[in-house]
């Protein structure tokens, strides 16, 4: 899958499941990790800082499960960005 195809899947999934708690948009970028393996870096932007941690954890599982279902097996790194806050990185297995 291309980055744009993956982002369309990720964005639709996150809007459907997390729009009520401030999900705005996502971006996806293919990269290589430290040992040369292909990975996906997903950034999810939220407009509100009151995101329950358990729902953020669920987001990583939802993204990974949906991409695997569609045949995409690259490792995913999820970064969540909030207004006026530090970045939170979540590794997906």
Long-range contacts (C-beta under 8 A, 24 or more apart in sequence): 1-67, 1-70, 1-71, 1-72, 3-28, 3-29, 3-30, 3-40, 4-28, 6-40, 6-42, 6-67, 6-72, 7-42, 9-66, 9-67, 9-70, 10-42, 10-44, 10-63, 10-66, 10-67, 13-62, 13-63, 13-66, 14-44, 14-59, 14-62, 14-63, 17-58, 17-59, 17-62, 18-44, 18-46, 18-51, 18-55, 18-59, 21-46, 21-48, 21-50, 21-51, 21-52, 21-55, 22-46, 22-47, 22-48, 22-50, 22-51, 30-74, 33-75, 37-75, 38-74, 39-74, 39-75, 39-76, 39-77, 40-67, 40-72, 40-74, 40-75, 40-76, 40-77, 41-76, 41-77, 41-79, 42-76, 42-77, 42-78, 42-79, 43-78, 43-79, 43-80, 43-81, 44-78, 44-79, 44-80, 44-81, 45-80, 45-81, 45-82, 46-80, 46-81, 46-82, 46-83, 47-83, 48-82, 48-83, 49-82, 49-83, 49-84, 49-85, 51-80, 51-82, 56-80, 56-88, 56-90, 57-90, 60-90, 60-92, 61-92, 63-92, 64-92, 64-93
